[in-house]
Amino acid sequence: MLSLFFCLSFVNTILDSLKDTLVITAHGGGAFVIPYLTVYAVLPVSVLFLFAFSAASHRMSRAALFNTILVVFMAFFGGFALVLYPNADVLHPHALADQMQQALPQGLAGFVGMLRNWTFTLFFCMAELWGDVCMGLLFWGLANEITNLSDAATLYPLFGLGANLAQALAGLVLKATTCRPSSEFGLALQLSMAAVIVIAGIAIALQQHITNEAEAKRRHHRHRHNSSHPMAMAADGSSSSSSSQIDAGAAAAAMAAADAQFDAAEAAARKAKREKQQPSAWESIKVLGCSLEIRCLAVMSLAQGLCNSLMDLEIRCLAVMSLAQGLCNSLMEFAWKCHMRLLYPNPSDFTAFLGDVATWSGDVATWSGVVTGGLMLLSPLLFERWGWRGVANTTPNMLLWGGSAFFAACITYQHLFGAAVAAGGAAAAGPVSLVLLQVLVMSGALLYVFGKGAKFSLFKPAEEMVYITLDEDGRTRGKAAIDVVGSQTGKSGGSLLQQALLLASAGSITGIMPVMFGVFFLMLRGWRSAVHELSQVRL
């Protein structure tokens, strides 16, 4: 499981860096494009994936679903590197986008940039889905299925070691592939996508190995069950008689009969469970082509299923935590990447800096890596000392204190140098502005790294422990709705806020920072309240 999480995290780090590089440094792009991408591209794709996953989960095993999803990702990223990116200038409608830019308000420049660079928009969507689907849904779904709650407090935080090592190695790969002139960025991207496809293939092999081992343990459990079965015990008693060959055959027949009885009982239980379940989202959607009455019933069924899920305290609290996490990360990263674009306007420099953030080489990075790795190693002890609530509150507390200081620095910098930087760039605003911008970007990188480390080593294991206590429907479709759609809904909420503020400020970020910080603070308070409520009832 540690190796599998390493592979998935390695791919996620590379994709996370490249998706930002493509949309922020492209012609007509920038950090102001990300809010529109999150709402009008990533969120609809996430909802479509939820329906597809709901349908496939009824017809495919977990292992087959895992392999199919990863193959789809591999095919897309290979096609993007070989076909879409080399022909991006031909495929992108720059003339139409220029006309739209002249006709629309300046605050809608992000929407125009999203349509202009539509191939990069597709890449951004698939890269976002990789983190939510492969790491959040598939990996942790597999972990929750094969791990006992008593072992989760020890094992789950240690999985973060794989993510930490993968992040550092992926950063080195990004540094190695981008240490070329900016004119060769296409080759660097193709090399990175080749690494992504190879590591994804290894992840498929690892998942198959883990599934086979889990099935072997299940067969062993069945054998122990059969050994205690009355028919098997009778056969074992008869096998001690003088006719050993005949009795051995009778024992084998008895064991086979017990196996069949055990399988029949499991099949009957699964069938009874399916009959008790509500219709799936996909089954409800399929009737949309029927009569009006049936369409109304389908919508009512979907609404009833949603209401039933929200009535469950665990699902409701997990949904609030997921929404708050997505929205707070969206606001913080938007502020950080806006200033990063000012410091690194070149695509290669931008990607190389993200590689530095991933590897975090140097004295500061070594300290960061030691702290992050130390949290992962100490997390089992922290679960024992602080309890579930204390560990789950670490990430929102870190974002609350660190994010407050970071937003205060952003607001101060924009009021002092925002107009000069917007007019002539960071260097033109003077050496003091350039130094402060470097400090601001590095501070945002520190907050990003520490927040991510706390998420993987502390918050995510605490969140997944709740899923272990839920039923099968909560661990599959409920988890898919929260991890894939819930997180993107939170990011979309932050993006809608950013869009409204950008429209009101005519594209300027100077006046919108205080409002963003206010929402950031309130959502973190809601996140902590959800942790408190959940800890009072469940853990």
Phi, psi and omega per residue, in radians:
M1 nan -0.644 3.102
L2 -1.106 -0.728 3.130
S3 -1.181 -0.661 3.119
L4 -1.133 -0.763 3.114
F5 -1.146 -0.586 3.069
F6 -1.047 -0.839 -3.112
C7 -1.099 -0.813 -3.116
L8 -1.143 -0.662 3.124
S9 -1.232 -0.615 3.094
F10 -1.036 -0.854 3.130
V11 -1.110 -0.721 -3.106
N12 -1.105 -0.677 3.139
T13 -1.121 -0.759 3.128
I14 -1.137 -0.821 -3.115
L15 -1.140 -0.677 -3.118
D16 -1.100 -0.663 3.129
S17 -1.278 -0.763 -3.073
L18 -1.226 -0.634 -3.124
K19 -1.118 -0.698 3.101
D20 -1.185 -0.706 3.137
T21 -1.055 -0.785 -3.060
L22 -1.130 -0.847 -3.020
V23 -1.404 -0.443 -3.078
I24 -1.503 -0.663 -3.072
T25 -1.707 0.016 -3.135
A26 -1.253 2.844 3.069
H27 -1.107 2.127 -3.082
G28 1.431 0.096 -3.124
G29 -1.717 -2.999 -3.120
G30 2.696 3.018 3.119
A31 -1.095 -0.423 3.140
F32 -1.230 -0.167 3.092
V33 -1.367 -0.540 -3.016
I34 -1.034 -0.743 3.096
P35 -1.001 -0.661 3.130
Y36 -1.269 -0.649 3.082
L37 -1.069 -0.749 -3.074
T38 -1.108 -0.704 -3.060
V39 -1.464 -0.855 -2.950
Y40 -1.696 -0.043 3.112
A41 -2.208 -1.017 -3.035
V42 -1.205 -0.789 -3.108
L43 -1.089 -0.837 3.088
P44 -1.053 -0.701 3.115
V45 -1.115 -0.646 3.112
S46 -1.130 -0.717 3.117
V47 -1.137 -0.741 3.088
L48 -1.076 -0.702 3.111
F49 -1.116 -0.675 3.136
L50 -1.041 -0.760 3.108
F51 -1.140 -0.749 3.131
A52 -1.124 -0.720 3.134
F53 -1.147 -0.694 3.118
S54 -1.075 -0.705 3.116
A55 -1.206 -0.784 -3.084
A56 -1.190 -0.565 -3.109
S57 -1.154 -0.367 3.080
H58 -1.404 -0.348 -2.980
R59 -2.040 -0.253 -3.059
M60 -2.214 2.649 3.040
S61 -1.272 2.892 -3.141
R62 -1.092 -0.704 -3.135
A63 -1.145 -0.777 3.135
A64 -1.141 -0.647 3.118
L65 -1.148 -0.726 3.103
F66 -1.028 -0.874 -3.102
N67 -1.115 -0.733 -3.117
T68 -1.097 -0.779 -3.118
I69 -1.117 -0.750 -3.137
L70 -1.161 -0.634 3.102
V71 -1.124 -0.686 3.094
V72 -1.071 -0.779 3.101
F73 -1.073 -0.785 -3.120
M74 -1.072 -0.715 -3.140
A75 -1.123 -0.732 -3.132
F76 -1.135 -0.856 -3.082
F77 -1.143 -0.594 3.039
G78 -1.146 -0.748 3.108
G79 -1.156 -0.608 3.118
F80 -1.153 -0.765 -3.099
A81 -1.193 -0.608 -3.037
L82 -1.654 -0.454 -3.013
V83 -2.102 -1.001 -2.974
L84 -1.207 -0.882 -3.072
Y85 -1.167 -0.772 3.123
P86 -1.057 -0.429 -3.131
N87 -1.909 0.398 -3.048
A88 -1.091 -0.699 -3.119
D89 -1.099 -0.566 3.120
V90 -1.366 -0.656 -3.059
L91 -1.377 -0.475 -3.085
H92 -1.406 2.238 -3.113
P93 -1.432 1.295 -3.065
H94 -1.154 -0.679 -3.105
A95 -1.121 -0.802 3.113
L96 -1.103 -0.698 3.138
A97 -1.139 -0.653 3.103
D98 -1.112 -0.693 3.099
Q99 -1.146 -0.719 3.113
M100 -1.121 -0.673 -3.126
Q101 -1.113 -0.648 3.121
Q102 -1.246 -0.537 -3.082
A103 -1.519 -0.451 -3.054
L104 -1.718 2.791 3.096
P105 -1.104 2.765 -3.114
Q106 -1.102 -0.528 3.140
G107 -1.151 -0.274 3.106
L108 -1.697 0.303 3.123
A109 -1.089 -0.570 3.104
G110 -1.139 -0.687 3.108
F111 -1.138 -0.718 3.105
V112 -1.135 -0.725 3.111
G113 -1.097 -0.605 3.102
M114 -1.124 -0.743 3.128
L115 -1.292 -0.634 -3.125
R116 -1.045 -0.891 -3.085
N117 -1.761 1.082 -2.982
W118 -1.188 -0.506 3.091
T119 -1.199 -0.645 3.073
F120 -1.192 -0.547 3.062
T121 -1.095 -0.753 3.087
L122 -1.062 -0.779 3.127
F123 -1.069 -0.744 3.125
F124 -1.045 -0.766 -3.139
C125 -1.088 -0.811 -3.112
M126 -1.182 -0.641 3.099
A127 -1.156 -0.694 3.081
E128 -1.121 -0.736 3.140
L129 -1.136 -0.561 -3.133
W130 -1.021 -0.824 -3.129
G131 -1.119 -0.773 -3.107
D132 -1.266 -0.709 -3.031
V133 -1.476 -0.989 -3.006
C134 -1.280 -0.765 -3.122
M135 -1.498 -0.761 -3.082
G136 -1.373 -0.787 -3.012
L137 -1.619 -0.971 -3.019
L138 -1.253 -0.868 -3.092
F139 -1.135 -0.925 -3.079
W140 -1.220 -0.475 3.014
G141 -1.103 -0.737 3.075
L142 -1.138 -0.750 -3.136
A143 -1.103 -0.732 -3.140
N144 -1.155 -0.484 -3.115
E145 -1.322 -0.575 -3.018
I146 -1.891 0.026 -3.087
T147 -1.994 2.400 3.046
N148 -1.429 2.669 -3.131
L149 -1.080 -0.601 -3.130
S150 -1.158 -0.496 -3.138
D151 -1.603 -0.243 -3.012
A152 -1.136 -0.667 -3.113
A153 -1.090 -0.466 3.115
T154 -1.578 -0.756 -3.009
L155 -1.424 -0.737 -3.013
Y156 -1.055 -0.784 3.109
P157 -1.107 -0.540 -3.127
L158 -1.212 -0.397 3.063
F159 -1.061 -0.505 3.125
G160 -1.098 -0.395 3.071
L161 -1.063 -0.681 3.090
G162 -1.100 -0.705 3.117
A163 -1.156 -0.677 -3.132
N164 -1.142 -0.800 3.109
L165 -1.127 -0.703 3.136
A166 -1.124 -0.677 3.131
Q167 -1.088 -0.751 3.136
A168 -1.164 -0.782 -3.124
L169 -1.161 -0.704 3.106
A170 -1.121 -0.614 3.071
G171 -1.102 -0.691 3.078
L172 -1.117 -0.683 3.110
V173 -1.117 -0.754 3.108
L174 -1.086 -0.728 3.109
K175 -1.094 -0.718 -3.106
A176 -1.214 -0.642 -3.087
T177 -1.444 -0.323 -3.108
T178 -1.834 0.080 3.096
C179 -1.428 0.921 -3.125
R180 -2.341 2.890 3.035
P181 -1.035 2.678 -3.107
S182 -1.064 -0.410 3.120
S183 -1.206 -0.306 -3.134
E184 -1.819 0.380 -3.138
F185 -1.106 -0.546 3.110
G186 -1.063 -0.722 3.094
L187 -1.140 -0.707 3.102
A188 -1.065 -0.713 3.127
L189 -1.138 -0.703 3.124
Q190 -1.130 -0.686 3.087
L191 -1.132 -0.698 3.111
S192 -1.133 -0.708 3.122
M193 -1.189 -0.562 3.059
A194 -1.105 -0.743 3.089
A195 -1.114 -0.680 3.118
V196 -1.061 -0.797 -3.095
I197 -1.160 -0.716 3.139
V198 -1.120 -0.815 -3.119
I199 -1.168 -0.632 3.083
A200 -1.119 -0.663 3.068
G201 -1.104 -0.689 3.080
I202 -1.119 -0.656 3.117
A203 -1.081 -0.683 3.104
I204 -1.082 -0.769 3.130
A205 -1.117 -0.714 3.128
L206 -1.135 -0.731 3.122
Q207 -1.076 -0.696 3.127
Q208 -1.131 -0.697 3.112
H209 -1.124 -0.767 3.137
I210 -1.114 -0.717 3.126
T211 -1.114 -0.721 3.119
N212 -1.109 -0.706 3.111
E213 -1.148 -0.711 3.106
A214 -1.103 -0.671 3.100
E215 -1.165 -0.633 3.097
A216 -1.120 -0.715 3.083
K217 -1.128 -0.627 3.113
R218 -1.148 -0.708 3.100
R219 -1.137 -0.640 3.093
H220 -1.114 -0.727 3.090
H221 -1.088 -0.696 3.107
R222 -1.119 -0.680 -3.141
H223 -1.121 -0.702 3.098
R224 -1.146 -0.647 3.095
H225 -1.118 -0.744 -3.120
N226 -1.198 -0.550 -3.120
S227 -1.142 -0.504 3.123
S228 -1.605 0.013 -3.129
H229 -1.261 2.470 -3.108
P230 -0.979 -0.709 -3.126
M231 -1.124 -0.725 -3.140
A232 -1.171 -0.658 3.131
M233 -1.166 -0.646 3.097
A234 -1.159 -0.692 3.126
A235 -1.164 -0.637 3.111
D236 -1.141 -0.630 3.110
G237 -1.166 -0.715 -3.135
S238 -1.251 -0.383 -3.102
S239 -1.241 -0.242 3.105
S240 -1.507 0.021 -3.141
S241 -1.347 -3.141 -3.057
S242 -1.239 -0.554 -3.127
S243 -1.525 1.342 -2.992
S244 -1.184 -0.675 -3.088
Q245 -1.196 -0.763 3.138
I246 -1.155 -0.750 -3.123
D247 -1.176 -0.617 3.084
A248 -1.099 -0.691 3.082
G249 -1.139 -0.666 3.089
A250 -1.142 -0.653 3.111
A251 -1.140 -0.738 3.128
A252 -1.104 -0.712 3.114
A253 -1.124 -0.681 3.126
A254 -1.152 -0.706 3.112
M255 -1.138 -0.688 3.107
A256 -1.118 -0.702 3.106
A257 -1.120 -0.686 3.103
A258 -1.146 -0.683 3.072
D259 -1.025 -0.812 -3.127
A260 -1.104 -0.680 3.130
Q261 -1.159 -0.692 3.114
F262 -1.121 -0.773 3.122
D263 -1.115 -0.709 -3.139
A264 -1.122 -0.657 3.112
A265 -1.140 -0.739 3.116
E266 -1.123 -0.755 3.134
A267 -1.096 -0.705 3.124
A268 -1.128 -0.666 3.120
A269 -1.149 -0.737 3.122
R270 -1.134 -0.698 3.137
K271 -1.124 -0.763 3.124
A272 -1.103 -0.637 3.127
K273 -1.167 -0.727 3.119
R274 -1.117 -0.647 -3.127
E275 -1.187 -0.483 -3.141
K276 -1.446 -0.338 -3.068
Q277 -1.257 2.688 3.017
Q278 -1.222 2.740 3.031
P279 -1.022 2.464 -3.137
S280 -1.228 2.874 3.117
A281 -1.040 -0.707 -3.110
W282 -1.151 -0.724 3.127
E283 -1.114 -0.612 3.103
S284 -1.225 -0.670 -3.117
I285 -1.196 -0.550 -3.082
K286 -1.104 -0.384 -3.096
V287 -1.558 0.129 -3.117
L288 -1.128 -0.363 3.125
G289 -1.482 0.029 -3.115
C290 -1.602 -2.737 -3.035
S291 -1.247 2.931 -3.118
L292 -1.096 -0.712 -3.128
E293 -1.072 -0.732 -3.130
I294 -1.192 -0.646 3.113
R295 -1.106 -0.710 3.118
C296 -1.121 -0.719 3.095
L297 -1.107 -0.630 3.129
A298 -1.133 -0.772 3.115
V299 -1.105 -0.710 3.109
M300 -1.106 -0.641 3.112
S301 -1.134 -0.755 3.105
L302 -1.107 -0.751 3.141
A303 -1.128 -0.689 3.127
Q304 -1.134 -0.718 3.107
G305 -1.094 -0.710 3.111
L306 -1.134 -0.768 3.138
C307 -1.104 -0.717 3.113
N308 -1.076 -0.675 3.125
S309 -1.174 -0.750 -3.102
L310 -1.230 -0.387 3.085
M311 -1.241 -0.373 3.093
D312 -1.339 2.198 -3.038
L313 -1.083 -0.743 -3.101
E314 -1.088 -0.799 -3.138
I315 -1.128 -0.706 -3.123
R316 -1.127 -0.773 3.132
C317 -1.179 -0.711 3.098
L318 -1.101 -0.650 3.113
A319 -1.132 -0.743 3.115
V320 -1.098 -0.762 3.135
M321 -1.098 -0.716 3.141
S322 -1.179 -0.756 3.110
L323 -1.081 -0.790 -3.126
A324 -1.130 -0.707 3.140
Q325 -1.113 -0.795 3.139
G326 -1.117 -0.734 -3.107
L327 -1.214 -0.772 -3.125
C328 -1.135 -0.732 3.101
N329 -1.123 -0.657 3.126
S330 -1.094 -0.784 -3.131
L331 -1.175 -0.779 -3.106
M332 -1.147 -0.779 -3.112
E333 -1.201 -0.564 3.085
F334 -1.087 -0.816 3.127
A335 -1.102 -0.717 -3.123
W336 -1.151 -0.822 -3.046
K337 -1.303 -0.435 3.017
C338 -1.065 -0.752 3.137
H339 -1.354 -0.520 3.083
M340 -1.142 -0.648 3.109
R341 -1.109 -0.626 3.096
L342 -1.130 -0.593 -3.095
L343 -1.490 -0.590 -3.096
Y344 -2.251 1.428 -3.135
P345 -1.334 -0.311 -3.105
N346 -1.474 2.384 -3.112
P347 -1.007 -0.766 -3.111
S348 -1.139 -0.739 3.119
D349 -1.131 -0.693 3.133
F350 -1.089 -0.827 -3.131
T351 -1.174 -0.685 3.129
A352 -1.090 -0.675 3.103
F353 -1.155 -0.693 3.076
L354 -1.129 -0.558 3.025
G355 -1.137 -0.684 3.056
D356 -1.090 -0.706 3.117
V357 -1.102 -0.674 -3.121
A358 -1.225 -0.805 -3.126
T359 -1.421 -0.671 3.141
W360 0.975 1.043 3.135
S361 -1.411 2.729 -3.117
G362 1.802 3.133 -3.060
D363 -1.087 -0.855 -3.128
V364 -1.092 -0.730 -3.135
A365 -1.177 -0.642 3.105
T366 -1.080 -0.751 3.086
W367 -1.055 -0.769 3.126
S368 -1.083 -0.781 3.135
G369 -1.117 -0.676 3.125
V370 -1.135 -0.744 -3.140
V371 -1.132 -0.787 -3.118
T372 -1.129 -0.835 3.108
G373 -1.115 -0.632 3.107
G374 -1.120 -0.664 3.082
L375 -1.070 -0.683 -3.131
M376 -1.177 -0.696 3.139
L377 -1.276 -0.581 -3.112
L378 -1.501 -0.208 -3.030
S379 -1.012 -0.669 3.067
P380 -1.041 -0.694 3.085
L381 -1.179 -0.648 3.126
L382 -1.142 -0.659 3.070
F383 -1.066 -0.652 -3.120
E384 -1.273 -0.675 -3.081
R385 -1.454 -0.845 -3.048
W386 -1.514 -0.423 -3.028
G387 1.448 3.046 -3.080
W388 -1.088 -0.737 -3.074
R389 -1.127 -0.771 -3.122
G390 -1.096 -0.709 3.133
V391 -1.220 -0.742 -3.121
A392 -1.157 -0.442 -3.136
N393 -1.480 -0.134 -3.060
T394 -1.101 -0.806 -3.108
T395 -1.125 -0.878 3.109
P396 -1.111 -0.587 3.099
N397 -1.156 -0.712 3.123
M398 -1.114 -0.750 3.106
L399 -1.183 -0.587 -3.123
L400 -1.131 -0.898 -3.092
W401 -1.324 -0.849 -3.139
G402 -1.173 -0.696 3.141
G403 -1.166 -0.615 3.111
S404 -1.106 -0.764 3.116
A405 -1.153 -0.680 -3.111
F406 -1.172 -0.786 3.120
F407 -1.135 -0.626 3.089
A408 -1.089 -0.705 3.099
A409 -1.160 -0.701 3.121
C410 -1.097 -0.782 -3.132
I411 -1.085 -0.745 -3.138
T412 -1.110 -0.790 -3.113
Y413 -1.110 -0.747 -3.113
Q414 -1.137 -0.662 3.140
H415 -1.255 -0.506 -3.126
L416 -1.486 -0.750 -2.983
F417 -2.219 0.036 -3.027
G418 -1.013 -0.810 -3.098
A419 -1.153 -0.731 -3.133
A420 -1.178 -0.701 3.140
V421 -1.178 -0.709 3.130
A422 -1.120 -0.523 -3.099
A423 -1.414 -0.732 -3.039
G424 -2.331 0.083 -3.140
G425 1.677 2.943 -3.066
A426 -1.136 -0.705 -3.114
A427 -1.170 -0.632 -3.110
A428 -1.221 -0.364 -3.126
A429 -1.378 -0.104 3.084
G430 1.973 2.811 -3.100
P431 -1.135 -0.603 3.134
V432 -1.109 -0.751 3.111
S433 -1.081 -0.716 -3.119
L434 -1.143 -0.753 3.131
V435 -1.127 -0.782 3.129
L436 -1.119 -0.630 3.109
L437 -1.155 -0.709 3.095
Q438 -1.090 -0.748 3.105
V439 -1.110 -0.700 -3.119
L440 -1.149 -0.777 3.131
V441 -1.139 -0.723 3.115
M442 -1.157 -0.642 3.090
S443 -1.130 -0.717 3.066
G444 -1.100 -0.644 3.101
A445 -1.141 -0.707 3.093
L446 -1.063 -0.799 3.121
L447 -1.094 -0.690 3.123
Y448 -1.091 -0.814 -3.099
V449 -1.170 -0.834 -3.117
F450 -1.154 -0.666 3.094
G451 -1.120 -0.695 3.126
K452 -1.206 -0.699 3.100
G453 -1.083 -0.758 3.109
A454 -1.157 -0.597 3.126
K455 -1.127 -0.858 -3.065
F456 -1.269 -0.642 -3.009
S457 -1.585 -0.427 -3.037
L458 -2.156 -1.017 -3.011
F459 -1.204 -0.828 -3.082
K460 -1.078 -0.799 3.058
P461 -1.035 -0.693 3.120
A462 -1.114 -0.697 3.125
E463 -1.136 -0.746 -3.083
E464 -1.211 -0.437 3.088
M465 -1.085 -0.512 3.115
V466 -1.191 -0.674 -3.118
Y467 -1.133 -0.543 3.136
I468 -1.041 -0.594 -3.094
T469 -1.414 -0.132 -3.120
L470 -1.525 2.943 3.096
D471 -1.368 3.128 -3.065
E472 -1.077 -0.682 -3.135
D473 -1.152 -0.672 3.098
G474 -1.192 -0.599 -3.121
R475 -1.342 -0.304 -3.106
T476 -1.892 -1.368 -3.071
R477 -1.216 -0.637 3.076
G478 -1.119 -0.739 3.114
K479 -1.167 -0.676 3.113
A480 -1.084 -0.748 3.141
A481 -1.117 -0.696 -3.088
I482 -1.344 -0.858 -3.039
D483 -1.228 -0.673 -3.049
V484 -1.592 -0.976 -3.071
V485 -1.452 -0.712 -3.090
G486 -1.075 -0.805 3.129
S487 -1.107 -0.763 3.135
Q488 -1.199 -0.515 3.068
T489 -1.148 -0.693 3.064
G490 -1.090 -0.771 3.095
K491 -1.120 -0.654 3.130
S492 -1.169 -0.633 3.068
G493 -1.064 -0.750 3.065
G494 -1.130 -0.648 3.139
S495 -1.193 -0.704 3.094
L496 -1.092 -0.687 3.078
L497 -1.090 -0.772 3.135
Q498 -1.103 -0.700 3.128
Q499 -1.092 -0.806 -3.140
A500 -1.087 -0.721 -3.139
L501 -1.203 -0.678 3.114
L502 -1.141 -0.669 3.086
L503 -1.133 -0.735 -3.115
A504 -1.198 -0.522 -3.091
S505 -1.761 0.172 3.135
A506 1.024 0.652 3.065
G507 1.535 -0.017 -3.140
S508 -1.514 2.422 -3.119
I509 -1.696 -0.078 -3.081
T510 -1.128 -0.786 -3.063
G511 -1.477 -0.194 -3.051
I512 -1.636 -0.241 -3.085
M513 -1.067 -0.769 3.129
P514 -1.074 -0.680 3.129
V515 -1.160 -0.731 3.099
M516 -1.052 -0.714 3.131
F517 -1.145 -0.681 3.116
G518 -1.056 -0.775 3.109
V519 -1.173 -0.717 3.092
F520 -0.954 -0.812 -3.119
F521 -1.145 -0.790 -3.111
L522 -1.128 -0.683 -3.136
M523 -1.196 -0.617 3.077
L524 -1.149 -0.628 3.057
R525 -1.109 -0.728 3.084
G526 -1.116 -0.660 3.090
W527 -1.040 -0.830 -3.129
R528 -1.154 -0.624 3.104
S529 -1.133 -0.686 3.110
A530 -1.125 -0.695 3.088
V531 -1.077 -0.765 3.136
H532 -1.082 -0.808 -3.117
E533 -1.108 -0.727 -3.136
L534 -1.176 -0.668 -3.124
S535 -1.177 -0.485 -3.136
Q536 -1.252 -0.439 -3.016
V537 -1.844 -0.773 -2.923
R538 -1.785 -0.866 -2.923
L539 -2.129 nan nan
